[in-house]
Every structure is written in C-alpha cells, then in structure tokens.
C-alpha cells in the first residue's frame, strides 16, 4: 500500500524483507527519523510528556479523542527517512510491560515521564490468581479501544504498532515484586517457573488479540522497535534476567523464550546491558530466534564500542538491531557486515538525516566493492 507520510515506502519494504532474510539489496537497513523540514522546536515540544500538566497526564495517554489526533500530528511532523516506516503506537510504549496490568496489577502512569508503575499483587504463591487472557480487563479494554481507533485512521497513511507487552518473566516480576522474586527463585523455583509458563500463554493471547484488532483495518506487523514485517514478528525480553545466573536463566526463563520463537515466526531479543551478556550464548543457541537487539545500558560505553560482541552475534547467523547515535553509523557500517544489520537513529533535522543516508549508501557500496 502507499503511505501518505512515506515517499519511498516500496523500496523500504523490499530492504526490510531482505533484512529479515539476512540479505541486502543496496545498503544496510537504516531507520532514521527527524523533525520534518519546517517543524519548529516549539511545535515539536507539544509531543513531549514533560510538557503535560500532571492533572491531565492520564487523559493525554488514554483518552482516544486526545491520543489519536496528537499522534497523527506527530507522524505528519516527522521525517521518516531511510527504512523508517510511519507508525502510530496508540497504546504508548512508555506503558512498559503493560501485560502486567492486563494480568491484574494496579497500574499507574507517572506524569512527566516515559514510565508507568505496577503494584505487586502476589503475596502467596499457593493462593495467587490464575494468569490468563481476560477480555474484560479494564486496561485491555482501553488498549483495544485505542488500537481500533488508530487502525481505522491508518490505511494509506501509517502503520499501527503493538503495546509493549515485554515478556512473561518481567510480568511475573511486576506481579510479585522484583526483590521478592529473587528470593523466590532460590526458595520456590518451580512456583516461579509455573507462573512464567502461565503468563507466557497469556502473553501470546494478548499478542494475538492486539494484532486481531489492528488487522481489522490494516495489515502487517510492527512492535516498539519500529521494524516493519509482513509476517508475524515481535520482540522478546527478560530484563529481570540481568539479576540471575546463566544456570537459573536456562532453567527458569529460557524455555518460555524458546516457546515464543516457536509461536511467532520472527523474533528479536532485547539484550539490555552488560549484566545480560552472560545469557548471550544461550540465546544464540535458540535455532528459531531471528535476531538480537543490543542495548549497552546506562553508564556503559556507546554501541560502537561493542564491535566484538556484535561480530559474535553476526557470526552465529543472527540479525543485529541497534539504536545508535548518528555519529556511530559510520563506525558500525565500517566494522560490521551489512547483511542482517539494522541501525535505528534520530537526527536533529531532515537535512542531517538525508546527509546521513547518503553517507550510509556510499559506505555500504564501498564495502561491497572491496569484497
């Protein structure tokens, strides 16, 4: 389909389809966004949660009459360069691991920030509630309403992305409380694994239901990483894994991730920070896992300083997805193989974004010629 806010959508779809297959057409895949030419900083400021009065913040994120028009304006004000596809996330991705709310956690939005707070509800593993898809859950009902409104407005203009479901182990950590869960993993590992397995089935049901709402009006798949796919695709996560050993990860968490790779054709694991690296070999051994997104984490060296780790991922035949600073693009294109490499970045202006894309095309062409 043609997209109003994307001038070269057909070429980008071909590049992204090739990337999903570990191939390349003309250059490495680059998603770059920037304020569209002529958009002022004052105009862009209206899209920032930091500028919303606390008393209006919940409605700013949950009222359909506010959310959809505001996000449409933001899409129109954005330059969707390279292979970035215009996409609306009507259920804000700042509502991290919203599946915890779908499973019963009291869920509170934090004014002025990109975060939400889930209050634990598990106090006794023997008496915990069943973790299952609930079509009447108020947070799911709200999400469904937002997704439907966005999807109705989307055809010919933009895609619609999924809520941030995160992963079943993260949902259980929020339902129980992370500190308490660490003790439980030592004292009651079978109870924890049972809850994760149960949450995993609920995760799949919510993923299916969310796509079902969207696909009533528009096709294809996008999740919070912003990567377009014409086949079922999703991110996989377990941020709580940074707190546990590889042995415990392999026994308690990895089986649910392996199951997700069986359920959904294309999967990108969100590997977040140096403490998660201990699990990389286990992840690389998953035959159906499509790729890895590496995030260096707060206080760690920038992405371009992790070339050895990134080469390790590529050597195992996995795709690599990176959110990087514009100045890192040249280094990464020079040091890594362009096949299966996806770089996502944000520039300060449309002119800067276009110049970056020209440079990326030259670098890729030079590297392929040298071969």
N, C-alpha and C positions, 0 to 999 in steps of 0.2 A: 504494500500500500504506500501511497505518497504521504509525506508528512509536511504539514504547513511550516513547521519550525526547523526543518532539517533539509538543507539544499541538496545533499549528496547521500541520501539515505540508502539508495540501492547499492552503491559501492561499499558503504559501511557494512551492510548486511552480508555482502559477499566476503569481506575481510574477516568479519566476526565468525561467520560459518567456517571459514578456513582455519581460523584460530582454534575453534573448538575441536577441530580435527588435527591440530598440531602442525598446520601447514601455513603458508604465507602466499599472498598474491603479489603485492608490490612493495609493501613495507610492513614493519611491525605494527601491531594494533595499538593505537593511541587514542584514549578518550580525553579530550581537553575541553573544559568549559571556561567561560569568562563572561563578564557583563557585556551584553551586546553593544556595538558601537552607538554612542549617543546616550546610553543609560548613565545617569549621574550617580555618584555615591549616595546622595540624599534619597534618590529613588530606590536604590538597592537596600538602603537601611530599613525600609518598611518590611522586608522579608526576614529580618533578624529577630529571634525570640527575645534578645536582650532589650529590645525597644518596646516590648509589650507590657503594659501595666499589670502588676500581679493579679489584680482582681479580674482581669479579662483573659488571663493566660489559658485557662482551661477551655474556654469557648474558642480561642484562637486556634486551638489544636483539634477541637472536637465538633464544633458547630459547622454542619455542612454548608450553610449559607455563607460562612466566612472562609472556610478552608478551601473549597474548590475555586472560587473566584481569585483568591490570593495566590494560590499555586499556579493558576493559569497565567496570571500576570508575571509571575516569576519565570515560568517557562518561556513566555514571549520576550522577557528581558534578558534571556540567556543566549549566548552564542554556543551552539552545540557543535564543536569542532572535531575534526578527525572522525573517530568512530563513536563518539558520544551520541546516544540517542535521547531525544527529548522524552522525559519520563516524569510522571507525577507519582508521588508517594502520599496518597491521601491519608493513610494511617502513618503519621510521621515516624521516620526511622529513629527519631530521638526517643520514642517509646520502646526502649531496648528490651528485648526478651518479653514482649507483650504476651507471649503464650502463658507466662506465669499468671497474668491477670485472667486469661481465658480459663485457667485451671483453678481459679478461686482466690488468688492473692488480692487483698486490698491494694490498689494501685494508685499512686498519687503523682501527678505531674509537678515538676519543680519549676516555678516561674523563673524566667530569665536565663534558662539553661537548656542544653540538649540532653536532658536526662529525666528519668522517672524513678519513683521509689516504690518497691514492692515490699509489703509487710509479711513476714513469715507466718504460716498458719499451722505447720506441723509441730506438734508437741509430743506426740506419742506415735511411733511407727505402727504399733498394733491397732491404733484407732484412727489412722489417717484416712481422709476421704479418697475415694477412687478417682484416679486421674483419667478423664475421658472427655471426648468431644461433647460439648454442651451447646446445642443450637440456641438456647435461651440465655446464655451467659451475657450480662449487660455489656461487657467490653467487646465481646464478639459481635453482638447486635449492632453496636456503634460502628465497629470496624466494617461490618458488612454494608451498612448504610453509606459510609464514606467511599468504600471501594465501588459500590454500584453507581454512585453519583459521578465519580471520576471516570469510570468506564463508559458511561453514557455520553460524556462530553469528549471522549478521547478520539474516536475514529477520524482518521485523516489529519490529526493534529499532534498527538503524542501517545506514548505507551503508558501503561499503569503498572506500578511495581507493588510487590507484596509487603505486608507488615514485616517488621523484624522479629521473626519467630525465634531466632537464636538457636538453641539446642536443648535437648531434653535434660542433660546434666545441669545446665545453667538454670533451667526452670526449677528443677528439684532443689538446687542451691538456694534459690529465692524463696521457694515454698518452705524450706526448713530453716534457712539462715546459714550463711557460708561457714561461720565458725563452728556452729553445732554440727554441720555436715562433716567437717574434717574429723571430729571425734567419732561420729557415726561410722565413717569409713573404716575406722580401726576396730570399733566395737560391734557394729552391725552391718558388715559389708553386704550381706545377702539382702537385707531390707532396702538398702540404698539402691542396689542393682535392680531389684524388683520395681522400685519406684521409677527409676530411669527407663526401664523397658516399657512400663506402662505409659509414661509421659511420651515416649517415642511414638507409640501408636497414635496418641492424641495429636502429637506434632504433625504426623502425616495427614491425619484427618483435617486439621486446620489448614495445612498447605493445600490440600485438595479443594477444600471448601472456598478458600480465598481465590484460587485460580478459577473455580467454577463461577464465582460472582463476576470476575473480570471478563471471562471468556463468553459471557452472555452478550458482550458488546464489542470486544476487541481481543485479538489473539496474541500469541507469543508469550514469552516469559522474561520478567526482569525482577531482580531482588536488589537488596540495598547496595550491592557493589556497582550497580548500574550497567551490567553487562547484558546485552540483548541475546536471546536464544530463541530459535524457532522450535526447540524441543524442550521437554521438561528439564528445568535447571534450578539449582538452589545453592545457597551457602551452607556449610556445616560448621558448627562451633562447639567449643567446650572451654570457655575461659577459666573455669574452675580447675581445669587440668594443670594449670600453672602451679598449683599448690600441692600436687601429689606426685608420687614416684612413677617411673615408667611402668613398673610391675603392676601397680594399682590401676594405672590408666588402661593398660592392656586387658586387665581382668574385668574392670567395672564399667569403663566408658567406651572403649574401642568397639565392643560388639554392637552397640547401638549405632555407632557411626558406620560400621560395615553394613548394617541393615539398611541404613539410609541410602548408601550407594547402590544397593540392590533395588530399592523402591524407585529412585529417581535417576534418570539417565545421565545427567550432567551435574557434577558436584564439585564445588570449590571449597576447600577447608581454610578457615580463617585462623592462621597460626600467628598468635599475638604475643610478641615479646620474647626476650632471651630465655625466660623460665619455661617457655613452651617448646623450645628446641629439642629438649630431651625426648620428646614424643615424635620427632620427625621421622625417624626410621620406621616406626610402627605405622605411621600414616602412609609413607611411601610404599609400604608393603601391601596396602589395600589395592587389589587389582582393578577395582571399578572406580576408584577415586580419580576424578578427572584432573584436578589441579590443586595448587596451593596458593593462597594469598599470604604473603609475608608482611607483617606489620612490626616494625622494630620496637615500638613501645616508647613511653615517656622516658626521657633521660638517656636513651640508648643512641648509639651512632645512627646517622641517617641511612636510608635504604641503600644508597650507593656504596656504603662501606661493608655490605654483607655479600659481596660478589661470590665468595667461596661457597656460602650456604645456598645461594641462588643457583649456582652451577650444579651443585649437588642435586637440587630438585630437578633441574633440566636433564641431568644425566640419567635419572630414573624414569624419564619419559612423561613427566607430569607437566601440565601447563603452569605458567607462573603469572600471577596477577599482582601488581604493585601500585599503591597510591603514593605518588612521589612529588617532590618539589620540581618546578620547571627546570631548574639548573641541573638536576640529576639526570635528565633524559639523555643527554649526550653520552655520559659515562656508561649508563646502563645499556644503551644501544651499541656501544663500542665493545663492552665486555661480555655481553650475553648473546646467545643465539636468538635471532629474530623470530624463528619459528616457535610458536607456542608462548610468546612473550606479549603481555598486555600491560601497558603503562597508562595510569589514570592520573591526571593532574589538573590544577586550576591556575589560570593565568589572570593577571590583573586587568587585561584589556583584550579585545578581539584582535587588535594588531599584533600583540605579543603572541597570542595563540596561533595565529596564521603563520607568523615567522617560525615558531617552534615546529609546526607541522612541515614546513618546507625543509628545515634543517633535518628533521627526522627522516624525510624521504631521501635526502642526499646521503645521510649516514648509512641507511639500510642498503641503498643502491651500491654504495662504495664497498660495503662489507660483502655483499653478494658477488660483486665483480672480482674482488680479491680472491674469493674461493676458486 
